[in-house]
Amino acid sequence: MATSGNPLTIKKRSAKNSELM
């Protein structure tokens, strides 16, 4: 799922997904 993207953005996205769950 992670494609051409900075690790910082992926980390932020992961945190948002965790909050949504």
Rosetta constraint file for C-alpha pairs under 8 A:
AtomPair CA 2 CA 10 HARMONIC 7.21 0.50
AtomPair CA 5 CA 9 HARMONIC 6.71 0.50
AtomPair CA 5 CA 10 HARMONIC 6.80 0.50
AtomPair CA 6 CA 10 HARMONIC 6.39 0.50
AtomPair CA 7 CA 11 HARMONIC 6.00 0.50
AtomPair CA 8 CA 12 HARMONIC 6.19 0.50
AtomPair CA 9 CA 13 HARMONIC 6.05 0.50
AtomPair CA 10 CA 14 HARMONIC 6.00 0.50
AtomPair CA 11 CA 15 HARMONIC 6.29 0.50
AtomPair CA 12 CA 16 HARMONIC 6.33 0.50
AtomPair CA 13 CA 17 HARMONIC 6.16 0.50
AtomPair CA 14 CA 18 HARMONIC 6.13 0.50
AtomPair CA 15 CA 19 HARMONIC 6.24 0.50
AtomPair CA 16 CA 20 HARMONIC 6.23 0.50
AtomPair CA 17 CA 21 HARMONIC 6.23 0.50
